[in-house]
């Protein structure tokens, strides 16, 4: 920062502190008379008679002349007349390379209580997406080390993919596989609304020390206030943006964007927004594209993003799934029937798609992937007849070929958590087995 910028910063500092007083608390919402603040500004609420402490809150709206605040912590000690002090700026986190290999909360604070070393840069958590005309085109594939994705749904650097599934179908396991095997320079994993028990399980069992050393994990558990869950998503994206601006190729994995939407619904209903589709407020559908569009390519580097979407009752057309699917560059649908058979990753090939695959793969690769999809679709169409023994061999050449190839294809797509090959090895293996030479 130059001397002129420092002088400008000093000139902008107000010599006065602005205070207000809490007037009422209704559910999640704190209402106060004053202070003078803007939507998105941070405030500190001073609580406790003996041991005074400050609860962080954010201005989320106004009602008549009163300020509406949403806390980052529980509101147990807040009382009528508690002082509210404005900080005159939105949430910022401290970011540096020292974050790599750590687990932090929604405010960027390490969970082990350590301090981020000096030299960390203050970085806003709510930034604008890159200019659409300045986004480079996606032309280079990213190796993920997962055969089914590298082969049939090749992902380009800077692409945004959704992982759609019900609970217990293997989303976390697939994320761990991508984190450990990805060819990206850095991984950022956001666990939003997770059970507290699952956080350590994921970090130690699924990710492991090898996966963690090149990863930043951002955690906002389900017991935390709604604002912390939303800020967890914003903070994880901001960390990615910081490293992307350093010229790195970053992989962002967020589990799950559905819980971010639910947290925004809580806040919207508390502020007084009308519920619309399935109880979700209009602000949910405004927030989703603003969050999801922040990932992708810019002139410096790339953020390749994977957002998991929880689908209630495996309904792929519920409001959040439908909205997210329309924003992203492709989706992977995890199938409960495959998971029940012990087939992992349980990706349903026929309902999944990568919208940029044709831009990043060779002609042989694309033709082989199309052939595999065709064989699976042919088998699926005749599956009932095959299972009950009603299909007679020789009735249809294509069905005969599909019956022969089906077990080989499914064996190829199956992969254990610790199995890994890079993109070129996975593609070469697929073309040798199912390409023109192997058919």
C-alpha positions in Angstrom: 0.0 0.0 0.0 1.5 3.4 -1.1 1.7 6.6 1.0 -1.2 8.2 -0.9 -3.5 5.2 -0.1 -2.5 5.3 3.5 -3.3 9.0 3.7 -6.7 8.2 2.1 -7.4 5.4 4.6 -6.6 7.8 7.6 -8.8 10.5 6.1 -11.7 8.0 5.9 -11.5 7.1 9.6 -14.2 8.7 11.7 -13.0 10.3 15.0 -16.3 9.3 16.6 -17.8 6.0 17.6 -21.6 5.5 16.9 -23.7 3.7 19.4 -27.3 2.4 19.6 -29.3 0.5 22.2 -31.1 -2.9 21.9 -34.9 -2.4 22.0 -36.1 -5.9 21.5 -35.1 -9.4 20.5 -37.7 -11.5 18.5 -36.5 -15.0 17.6 -33.3 -14.7 15.6 -33.6 -10.9 15.1 -32.2 -8.2 17.3 -33.8 -4.7 16.9 -32.0 -1.6 18.1 -32.5 2.1 18.1 -29.4 3.2 16.2 -26.5 3.2 15.5 -26.1 4.9 12.1 -25.1 2.0 9.8 -25.6 0.5 6.4 -26.9 -3.0 5.4 -24.0 -5.4 5.6 -22.0 -3.4 8.2 -20.7 -5.3 11.3 -21.7 -4.2 14.8 -20.6 -5.2 18.3 -23.3 -5.7 21.0 -21.8 -5.2 24.5 -23.3 -7.7 26.9 -22.7 -9.0 30.5 -22.8 -6.9 33.7 -19.6 -8.2 35.3 -17.6 -10.0 32.5 -18.3 -7.7 29.6 -17.9 -9.2 26.2 -18.9 -8.2 22.6 -21.2 -10.2 20.4 -20.6 -9.7 16.7 -23.7 -9.0 14.6 -24.5 -7.8 11.1 -27.0 -5.2 9.9 -29.5 -7.1 7.7 -32.3 -4.5 7.3 -34.3 -1.7 8.9 -37.8 -1.5 10.3 -39.1 2.1 10.5 -36.2 3.9 12.3 -34.8 0.8 14.0 -31.8 -1.3 12.9 -32.3 -5.0 12.4 -29.3 -7.1 13.4 -28.5 -10.8 13.0 -25.9 -12.2 15.5 -22.9 -14.4 14.7 -23.3 -16.0 18.2 -26.1 -17.0 20.6 -28.2 -14.2 22.0 -28.4 -15.4 25.6 -26.9 -12.4 27.4 -28.5 -9.6 25.3 -30.8 -7.4 27.4 -32.9 -4.3 26.7 -30.5 -1.3 26.6 -27.4 -3.3 25.6 -25.0 -1.0 23.7 -24.6 -1.5 20.0 -21.4 -0.2 18.5 -21.0 0.1 14.7 -17.7 -0.9 13.0 -18.5 0.9 9.8 -17.4 -1.9 7.5 -18.6 -5.3 6.3 -17.0 -8.6 7.3 -13.4 -9.1 6.3 -11.1 -12.1 7.0 -7.4 -12.4 7.3 -5.9 -14.5 4.4 -2.4 -15.7 3.7 -0.7 -18.9 2.6 -0.5 -19.8 6.3 -4.1 -20.8 6.1 -3.2 -23.9 3.9 -3.5 -27.1 5.9 -5.8 -25.5 8.6 -9.4 -25.8 9.6 -11.1 -22.4 10.2 -14.6 -21.1 11.1 -16.9 -18.8 9.2 -14.9 -15.7 10.3 -11.6 -17.2 9.2 -10.4 -18.0 12.7 -8.4 -21.3 13.2 -10.3 -23.9 15.2 -7.2 -24.8 17.2 -7.1 -21.3 18.7 -3.9 -20.3 17.0 -3.3 -16.9 15.5 -2.8 -16.4 11.7 0.8 -15.2 11.4 1.5 -11.5 10.7 1.4 -10.3 7.1 -2.0 -11.7 6.4 -4.1 -9.6 4.2 -7.6 -8.3 5.0 -10.0 -9.6 2.4 -13.7 -8.9 2.0 -16.0 -12.0 2.1 -18.6 -10.5 -0.2 -17.1 -9.7 -3.6 -18.5 -9.2 -7.1 -18.2 -12.0 -9.7 -15.6 -11.6 -12.5 -16.7 -9.4 -15.5 -18.3 -11.9 -17.9 -16.4 -10.4 -20.9 -13.1 -10.7 -19.0 -13.5 -14.4 -18.1 -11.2 -16.5 -20.2 -12.9 -19.4 -22.0 -12.6 -22.9 -20.4 -10.3 -24.9 -22.7 -8.1 -27.0 -20.4 -9.2 -30.2 -18.5 -8.6 -30.6 -14.8 -7.5 -34.0 -13.6 -9.7 -35.2 -10.7 -8.5 -38.8 -10.4 -12.0 -40.1 -10.5 -12.5 -42.4 -13.5 -16.2 -41.8 -14.0 -15.8 -38.0 -14.0 -12.5 -37.8 -15.9 -13.8 -40.2 -18.5 -17.5 -39.4 -19.0 -18.0 -35.9 -17.5 -14.6 -34.2 -18.0 -14.3 -31.0 -16.0 -12.4 -28.0 -17.3 -10.4 -25.6 -15.1 -12.8 -22.9 -14.0 -16.0 -25.1 -14.4 -18.7 -25.1 -11.8 -20.4 -28.5 -11.2 -23.3 -29.6 -8.9 -23.4 -32.9 -7.1 -27.0 -33.8 -6.5 -28.0 -36.5 -4.1 -30.1 -37.5 -1.1 -28.5 -38.1 2.3 -26.1 -41.0 2.7 -25.4 -41.6 -1.0 -21.6 -40.8 -0.9 -21.3 -37.1 -1.4 -18.6 -36.6 1.2 -16.7 -39.6 0.0 -16.7 -38.3 -3.6 -15.5 -34.9 -2.3 -12.7 -36.5 -0.4 -11.6 -38.4 -3.5 -11.5 -35.2 -5.6 -9.6 -33.4 -2.8 -6.9 -36.1 -2.6 -6.5 -36.7 -6.3 -7.2 -33.4 -7.9 -4.6 -31.8 -10.1 -5.4 -28.3 -8.7 -2.8 -26.3 -6.8 -5.1 -25.9 -3.7 -8.4 -27.3 -2.4 -10.8 -25.3 -0.3 -13.6 -27.4 1.4 -16.6 -25.7 3.0 -18.7 -27.9 5.4 -21.9 -25.9 5.9 -24.6 -27.1 8.3 -22.8 -30.4 8.9 -23.2 -32.5 12.1 -20.4 -31.7 14.5 -19.5 -35.4 14.7 -19.0 -35.6 10.9 -16.5 -32.8 10.7 -13.7 -34.8 12.4 -14.7 -38.0 10.7 -14.4 -36.2 7.3 -11.1 -34.6 8.1 -9.3 -37.6 9.6 -11.0 -40.6 7.9 -11.9 -39.4 4.4 -9.5 -36.5 3.8 -6.5 -37.7 5.9 -3.3 -35.9 6.6 -2.2 -36.3 3.0 -5.3 -34.5 1.7 -5.3 -31.9 4.5 -1.8 -30.5 3.8 -2.9 -29.0 0.5 -6.4 -27.9 1.7 -8.2 -25.2 3.7 -11.3 -26.5 5.5 -14.0 -24.0 6.4 -16.6 -25.3 9.0 -20.0 -24.0 10.0 -21.8 -26.7 11.9 -25.6 -27.1 12.1 -25.9 -25.7 15.6 -24.4 -22.3 14.7 -26.7 -19.3 13.9 -28.0 -18.9 10.3 -25.7 -16.0 9.6 -22.6 -18.1 10.5 -23.7 -20.8 8.0 -24.1 -18.2 5.2 -20.8 -16.5 6.1 -19.1 -19.9 5.9 -20.0 -20.2 2.2 -18.9 -16.6 1.6 -15.6 -17.0 3.5 -14.7 -20.2 1.6 -15.4 -18.5 -1.7 -13.3 -15.4 -0.6 -10.3 -17.6 0.3 -10.6 -19.2 -3.2 -10.7 -15.7 -4.8 -7.6 -14.6 -2.9 -5.5 -17.6 -4.1 -7.0 -17.4 -7.6 -5.8 -13.7 -7.7 -2.3 -15.1 -6.9 -2.4 -17.1 -10.1 -3.3 -20.5 -8.6 -5.8 -23.1 -9.9 -8.1 -23.7 -6.9 -10.8 -26.4 -6.3 -13.7 -25.3 -4.2 -16.0 -27.9 -2.7 -19.1 -26.8 -0.8 -21.3 -29.3 1.2 -24.0 -28.2 0.9 -25.4 -25.2 -0.9 -28.9 -26.4 0.2 -28.1 -25.6 3.8 -26.8 -22.2 2.8 -30.2 -21.6 1.1 -32.0 -22.8 4.2 -29.9 -20.4 6.4 -30.9 -17.5 4.1 -34.5 -18.6 4.3 -34.3 -18.3 8.1 -32.9 -14.8 7.9 -35.4 -13.8 5.3 -38.4 -15.0 7.3 -37.0 -13.3 10.4 -36.7 -10.0 8.6 -40.3 -10.3 7.3 -39.9 -11.4 3.7 -42.9 -13.3 2.3 -42.3 -17.1 1.9 -42.7 -18.2 -1.8 -41.8 -21.6 -3.3 -41.7 -24.3 -0.6 -41.2 -21.6 2.1 -38.1 -20.1 0.5 -38.0 -16.3 0.4 -37.1 -14.2 -2.7 -33.7 -13.3 -1.2 -32.7 -17.0 -1.4 -33.0 -17.0 -5.2 -31.2 -13.6 -5.4 -28.3 -14.9 -3.2 -27.7 -18.2 -5.0 -26.5 -16.8 -8.4 -24.5 -14.1 -6.6 -22.6 -16.8 -4.6 -22.2 -19.4 -7.4 -21.1 -16.9 -10.1 -18.1 -15.8 -8.0 -16.2 -19.0 -8.9 -14.8 -19.7 -12.3 -12.0 -18.2 -14.4 -10.5 -14.7 -14.3 -7.3 -13.3 -15.9 -5.1 -14.6 -13.1 -6.2 -18.1 -12.2 -9.3 -20.3 -11.8 -11.7 -21.7 -9.3 -13.2 -25.0 -10.3 -16.2 -25.5 -8.0 -18.2 -28.5 -6.8 -21.5 -27.7 -5.0 -23.4 -30.5 -3.3 -27.2 -30.2 -3.4 -29.3 -32.2 -0.9 -32.5 -33.3 -2.7 -35.4 -34.2 -0.4 -36.7 -37.6 -1.2 -34.4 -37.8 -4.2 -36.6 -35.2 -5.9 -34.3 -33.5 -8.5 -36.9 -30.8 -9.3 -37.3 -29.3 -5.8 -36.8 -25.5 -5.9 -33.1 -25.2 -4.8 -32.0 -28.1 -7.0 -33.8 -26.6 -10.0 -32.4 -23.1 -9.4 -28.8 -24.3 -8.9 -28.9 -26.7 -11.9 -29.8 -23.7 -14.1 -26.8 -21.7 -12.9 -24.0 -24.2 -13.0 -22.0 -25.7 -15.9 -23.1 -29.3 -15.3 -24.3 -31.7 -12.7 -23.5 -35.2 -11.3 -26.5 -37.1 -10.0 -25.7 -39.7 -7.3 -28.1 -42.7 -7.5 -29.3 -44.4 -4.3 -29.9 -47.7 -6.2 -26.3 -47.8 -7.2 -25.1 -46.9 -3.7 -27.3 -49.7 -2.3 -25.5 -52.2 -4.6 -22.2 -51.0 -3.2 -21.2 -49.2 -6.5 -19.2 -46.1 -5.6 -19.0 -43.4 -6.7 -22.7 -43.8 -7.3 -22.9 -41.5 -10.3 -25.9 -42.0 -12.6 -24.3 -41.6 -16.0 -27.6 -41.1 -17.9 -28.9 -38.2 -15.8 -25.5 -36.4 -15.3 -23.8 -33.9 -17.7 -20.8 -31.7 -18.1 -21.6 -28.7 -20.3 -18.0 -27.9 -21.2 -16.7 -31.4 -21.8 -16.7 -31.1 -25.6 -14.4 -28.0 -25.4 -11.7 -29.7 -23.3 -11.4 -33.3 -24.7 -10.2 -35.0 -27.9 -12.5 -36.4 -30.6 -11.6 -40.0 -29.6 -12.4 -39.3 -26.0 -15.7 -37.8 -26.8 -16.7 -40.6 -29.1 -15.8 -43.3 -26.5 -17.8 -41.4 -23.8 -20.8 -41.3 -26.2 -20.5 -45.0 -26.9 -20.5 -45.9 -23.2 -23.5 -43.7 -22.6 -25.3 -45.3 -25.5 -24.6 -48.8 -24.2 -25.8 -47.9 -20.7 -29.0 -46.3 -22.2 -29.7 -49.3 -24.4 -29.2 -51.7 -21.4 -31.4 -49.5 -19.2 -34.3 -49.5 -21.8 -34.3 -53.3 -21.9 -33.4 -54.0 -18.3 -36.8 -55.2 -17.2 -37.0 -57.7 -20.0 -33.5 -58.9 -19.4 -34.1 -59.3 -15.6 -37.2 -61.5 -16.0 -35.7 -63.5 -18.8 -38.1 -62.3 -21.5 -35.4 -61.0 -23.8 -34.1 -63.6 -26.4 -30.5 -63.3 -27.5 -30.2 -62.3 -31.1 -33.4 -60.2 -31.2 -31.5 -57.0 -31.3 -27.7 -56.6 -32.1 -27.4 -53.4 -30.0 -29.1 -54.9 -27.0 -26.8 -58.0 -27.3 -23.8 -55.7 -27.3 -25.1 -53.7 -24.3 -25.6 -56.9 -22.3 -22.1 -58.0 -23.1 -20.5 -54.6 -22.3 -22.6 -53.6 -19.2 -20.7 -55.5 -16.5 -17.4 -54.3 -18.0 -18.5 -50.7 -18.1 -19.8 -50.8 -14.5 -16.6 -52.4 -13.3 -14.6 -49.6 -15.0 -16.7 -46.9 -13.4 -16.4 -48.4 -9.9 -13.5 -47.0 -7.8 -12.4 -47.2 -4.2 -11.5 -44.2 -2.0 -7.8 -44.8 -2.1 -7.5 -45.7 -5.9 -6.1 -42.9 -8.0 -5.0 -42.3 -11.6 -4.5 -39.0 -13.4 -6.7 -37.7 -16.2 -4.5 -39.0 -19.1 -4.3 -42.5 -17.5 -8.0 -42.7 -17.0 -8.9 -41.5 -20.5 -6.3 -43.8 -22.1 -7.7 -46.8 -20.2 -11.2 -45.9 -21.2 -10.3 -45.5 -24.9 -8.4 -48.8 -24.9 -11.3 -50.7 -23.3 -14.2 -49.1 -25.1 -12.9 -47.0 -28.0 -12.9 -48.0 -31.7 -9.9 -50.4 -31.1 -11.5 -52.1 -28.1 -15.1 -52.4 -29.4 
